[in-house]
């Protein structure tokens, strides 16, 4: 999952891969300065056909008042290694340039040519056998009788791809809301998926879905997926026809807990013509 400001070009070989020493086939997408205050880390993926599979995951609290932003600075396809920048910002004080990165600014919201779709998450089969079949709207009593205080939480996770001119080309966002009573019981949960794609430059959404359920007792989740294709992406950079470019958001998942925390995880693969020119950004909050 990656990020970029200008057309990528192979970086000069600097030896073993590290934040300061990328591999010999590294494609540079962005500089760490594009994400103020960020820390840099190496993320190693696995080969998946003609692409590399990465998972961007972590744990966050809904009550800490921040948005975490993750962007790919560089990618070495020969080793399936990427360099990431990660930073957190107060929700009420996100730098303008960061709002633009995550598509949360007025210009992104009104940009022509961007198509949007959304759908409520549908109930999935539960892993645990003791889960209530009506868990999305359950209301139970504890041993003390009636339910007392109820707290609501909302978690969002958005995974995006970008083109060489830094426009968001595809995205998959998962939204999970859940309620906890007595501090120890999930009484209801719901969620949705939101998808965008840059139709103006040839991107098409082939499919999308969002499911919800209980991964285990008191752990509600929502997971959204989407598949996109562009038959002319390479043609924008090369006059000769090339193969279609494909992006598969195979997982954009949020799992909540009774304290308002949540685990997030996303996987994206890119394949086909000029796929290495695409890069990824993520927003968690």
C-alpha positions as CSV (number, residue, x, y, z in Angstrom):
1,X,0.0,0.0,0.0
2,X,1.8,3.1,-1.2
3,X,2.0,6.9,-1.9
4,X,3.4,9.2,-4.6
5,X,3.6,12.8,-5.8
6,X,5.3,12.5,-9.2
7,X,5.9,9.8,-11.8
8,X,8.0,7.1,-10.1
9,X,11.4,6.3,-11.3
10,X,13.9,3.6,-10.0
11,X,15.9,4.9,-7.2
12,X,19.7,4.6,-7.1
13,X,20.8,1.4,-5.6
14,X,22.1,1.8,-2.0
15,X,22.6,-1.7,-0.9
16,X,20.5,-3.6,1.6
17,X,16.9,-2.4,2.0
18,X,16.2,0.0,5.0
19,X,14.6,3.4,5.3
20,X,17.9,4.9,4.2
21,X,19.0,2.1,1.9
22,X,16.3,0.9,-0.5
23,X,16.8,-2.2,-2.6
24,X,18.2,-2.1,-6.1
25,X,14.8,-2.0,-7.9
26,X,13.1,0.5,-5.6
27,X,10.4,2.7,-6.9
28,X,10.1,6.0,-5.0
29,X,6.7,7.5,-4.6
30,X,6.9,10.2,-1.9
31,X,9.2,11.8,0.6
32,X,8.6,11.4,4.4
33,X,8.1,15.2,4.6
34,X,4.7,14.7,2.9
35,X,3.5,13.4,6.2
36,X,4.6,15.8,9.0
37,X,5.9,14.2,12.1
38,X,5.8,10.7,10.7
39,X,8.0,7.7,11.6
40,X,9.4,5.4,9.0
41,X,9.3,1.6,8.9
42,X,9.9,-1.3,6.5
43,X,7.1,-3.6,5.7
44,X,7.8,-7.0,4.1
45,X,5.1,-8.6,2.0
46,X,4.7,-11.9,0.1
47,X,4.7,-12.6,-3.6
48,X,1.2,-13.2,-5.0
49,X,1.3,-14.1,-8.6
50,X,2.6,-11.1,-10.5
51,X,2.0,-8.8,-7.5
52,X,3.0,-8.4,-3.9
53,X,0.6,-8.9,-1.0
54,X,0.9,-6.5,2.0
55,X,-1.2,-6.2,5.1
56,X,-1.4,-2.9,6.9
57,X,-2.8,-3.6,10.4
58,X,-2.7,-2.3,14.0
59,X,-4.7,-1.4,17.0
60,X,-6.3,2.0,17.8
61,X,-8.8,3.5,20.3
62,X,-11.9,5.4,19.2
63,X,-11.5,7.7,22.2
64,X,-8.0,9.0,21.6
65,X,-9.3,11.8,19.4
66,X,-6.8,11.2,16.5
67,X,-6.6,10.0,12.9
68,X,-3.7,7.8,12.0
69,X,-2.4,8.2,8.4
70,X,-0.1,5.7,6.7
71,X,1.5,6.1,3.3
72,X,3.9,4.1,1.2
73,X,7.1,6.0,0.4
74,X,8.7,3.4,-1.8
75,X,8.3,-0.1,-3.1
76,X,10.9,-2.8,-4.2
77,X,9.0,-5.3,-6.4
78,X,12.0,-7.6,-6.5
79,X,11.8,-8.2,-2.7
80,X,8.2,-7.4,-2.0
81,X,9.3,-4.7,0.4
82,X,7.8,-1.3,1.0
83,X,8.8,1.7,3.1
84,X,5.9,3.2,5.1
85,X,5.5,6.5,6.9
86,X,3.0,6.6,9.8
87,X,1.7,9.6,11.8
88,X,-1.3,10.5,14.0
89,X,-3.1,13.9,14.1
90,X,-5.8,15.4,16.3
91,X,-9.1,15.1,14.4
92,X,-9.8,18.8,14.9
93,X,-6.3,19.8,13.7
94,X,-5.3,17.7,10.7
95,X,-2.9,19.6,8.4
96,X,-4.4,20.6,5.1
97,X,-1.9,18.6,3.0
98,X,-2.8,15.5,5.1
99,X,-6.5,16.1,4.5
100,X,-5.8,16.1,0.8
101,X,-3.9,12.8,1.1
102,X,-6.9,11.0,2.8
103,X,-9.5,12.6,0.6
104,X,-11.0,14.6,3.5
105,X,-10.8,18.1,2.0
106,X,-13.4,20.1,0.2
107,X,-11.6,19.7,-3.2
108,X,-11.5,15.9,-2.9
109,X,-15.2,15.8,-1.9
110,X,-16.3,17.8,-4.9
111,X,-13.8,16.6,-7.5
112,X,-15.5,15.8,-10.8
113,X,-15.0,12.3,-12.3
114,X,-14.9,10.5,-8.9
115,X,-17.7,7.9,-8.6
116,X,-18.9,6.8,-5.2
117,X,-21.0,3.8,-3.9
118,X,-21.9,2.6,-0.4
119,X,-23.9,-0.2,1.1
120,X,-24.9,-1.4,4.5
121,X,-23.0,-4.5,5.8
122,X,-24.9,-7.7,5.6
123,X,-24.8,-10.3,8.3
124,X,-22.2,-13.1,7.9
125,X,-22.0,-16.5,9.5
126,X,-20.4,-16.4,12.9
127,X,-17.3,-18.2,13.9
128,X,-18.4,-19.0,17.5
129,X,-21.3,-21.4,18.0
130,X,-22.7,-19.5,21.0
131,X,-23.2,-16.3,19.2
132,X,-26.8,-14.9,19.2
133,X,-28.2,-15.3,15.6
134,X,-29.7,-11.8,16.0
135,X,-26.5,-10.3,17.4
136,X,-26.6,-7.2,15.3
137,X,-29.5,-6.0,17.4
138,X,-29.1,-8.0,20.6
139,X,-30.1,-6.6,24.0
140,X,-29.3,-8.9,26.9
141,X,-29.4,-8.6,30.7
142,X,-26.4,-9.3,32.9
143,X,-26.6,-11.1,36.3
144,X,-27.5,-7.8,37.9
145,X,-30.7,-7.3,36.0
146,X,-31.4,-4.4,33.7
147,X,-28.7,-2.9,31.5
148,X,-27.2,0.3,32.8
149,X,-24.9,2.7,31.0
150,X,-24.5,2.3,27.3
151,X,-21.6,3.8,25.3
152,X,-21.5,4.0,21.5
153,X,-18.3,3.8,19.4
154,X,-17.5,4.4,15.8
155,X,-14.4,3.2,13.9
156,X,-13.4,3.9,10.3
157,X,-10.6,2.4,8.1
158,X,-9.9,3.6,4.6
159,X,-7.5,2.1,2.1
160,X,-6.7,4.0,-1.1
161,X,-4.6,3.7,-4.3
162,X,-3.2,6.7,-6.1
163,X,-1.8,7.4,-9.6
164,X,1.4,9.2,-10.6
165,X,-0.2,12.6,-10.3
166,X,-1.4,11.8,-6.8
167,X,-5.1,11.5,-7.5
168,X,-7.0,8.8,-5.5
169,X,-7.9,6.2,-8.1
170,X,-9.7,3.6,-5.9
171,X,-10.6,3.3,-2.3
172,X,-12.4,1.0,0.1
173,X,-13.6,2.2,3.5
174,X,-15.1,0.2,6.3
175,X,-17.3,1.8,9.0
176,X,-18.2,0.0,12.2
177,X,-20.5,1.3,15.0
178,X,-21.2,-0.7,18.2
179,X,-22.8,-0.2,21.6
180,X,-21.4,-1.5,24.9
181,X,-23.5,-1.7,28.1
182,X,-22.3,-2.1,31.6
183,X,-18.8,-1.9,30.3
184,X,-18.7,-5.6,29.4
185,X,-21.4,-6.4,26.9
186,X,-21.8,-5.6,23.2
187,X,-25.6,-5.0,22.8
188,X,-25.7,-4.0,19.1
189,X,-23.5,-3.3,16.1
190,X,-23.8,-2.2,12.5
191,X,-21.6,-1.0,9.7
192,X,-21.2,-0.2,6.0
193,X,-18.7,-0.1,3.2
194,X,-18.0,3.0,1.1
195,X,-16.1,2.8,-2.3
196,X,-14.8,5.4,-4.7
197,X,-13.1,5.2,-8.0
198,X,-11.8,7.7,-10.5
199,X,-14.1,7.0,-13.4
200,X,-12.9,10.1,-15.3
201,X,-9.6,8.3,-16.0
202,X,-11.1,4.9,-16.9
203,X,-11.4,3.2,-13.5
204,X,-14.4,0.8,-13.1
205,X,-15.7,-0.9,-10.0
206,X,-16.2,-4.6,-10.9
207,X,-17.7,-5.7,-7.6
208,X,-17.9,-4.8,-3.9
209,X,-19.3,-6.2,-0.7
210,X,-19.5,-5.5,3.1
211,X,-20.2,-8.0,5.8
212,X,-20.7,-7.8,9.5
213,X,-20.7,-10.3,12.4
214,X,-19.2,-11.4,15.6
215,X,-15.7,-12.7,15.3
216,X,-16.2,-14.0,18.9
217,X,-18.2,-12.9,21.9
218,X,-18.1,-9.1,22.3
219,X,-16.0,-8.6,19.2
220,X,-18.1,-7.2,16.4
221,X,-16.6,-6.6,13.0
222,X,-17.2,-5.2,9.5
223,X,-15.1,-6.2,6.5
224,X,-15.5,-4.6,3.0
225,X,-14.0,-5.7,-0.3
226,X,-13.8,-4.2,-3.8
227,X,-12.3,-5.0,-7.2
228,X,-11.4,-2.3,-9.7
229,X,-10.1,-2.3,-13.3
230,X,-8.8,0.2,-15.8
231,X,-8.4,-0.8,-19.4
232,X,-6.5,2.4,-20.4
233,X,-4.4,3.3,-17.4
234,X,-1.2,2.4,-19.3
235,X,-2.3,4.4,-22.3
236,X,-2.3,7.6,-20.3
237,X,1.5,7.2,-19.9
238,X,2.3,5.2,-23.1
239,X,0.5,5.7,-26.5
240,X,0.8,2.0,-27.2
241,X,-2.1,-0.2,-25.9
242,X,-1.3,-2.2,-22.8
243,X,-3.0,-4.8,-20.6
244,X,-5.7,-3.7,-18.1
245,X,-4.6,-2.6,-14.7
246,X,-6.4,-4.3,-11.7
247,X,-6.7,-3.4,-8.0
248,X,-8.1,-5.8,-5.5
249,X,-9.1,-4.5,-2.1
250,X,-9.5,-8.0,-0.7
251,X,-9.8,-6.9,2.9
252,X,-10.6,-3.7,4.8
253,X,-11.6,-4.9,8.2
254,X,-12.3,-3.4,11.6
255,X,-12.9,-5.5,14.8
256,X,-14.2,-3.6,17.9
257,X,-14.0,-4.4,21.6
258,X,-15.8,-3.5,24.8
259,X,-13.4,-0.7,25.7
260,X,-13.8,1.2,22.4
261,X,-10.6,0.0,20.9
262,X,-10.4,-1.8,17.6
263,X,-8.1,-3.9,15.5
264,X,-7.8,-2.8,11.8
265,X,-6.3,-4.6,8.8
266,X,-6.3,-4.2,5.1
267,X,-4.8,-6.0,2.1
268,X,-4.6,-4.7,-1.4
269,X,-3.0,-6.2,-4.5
270,X,-2.3,-4.4,-7.8
271,X,-1.6,-6.2,-11.0
272,X,-1.6,-5.8,-14.8
273,X,-0.3,-3.0,-17.0
274,X,1.7,-0.2,-15.2
275,X,0.5,-1.4,-11.8
276,X,3.7,-0.4,-10.1
277,X,2.9,3.2,-10.8
278,X,0.0,2.9,-8.3
279,X,0.7,3.5,-4.6
280,X,-1.3,3.4,-1.4
281,X,-2.4,5.6,1.5
282,X,-4.5,4.7,4.5
283,X,-6.5,6.6,7.1
284,X,-7.6,5.1,10.5
285,X,-9.9,6.9,12.9
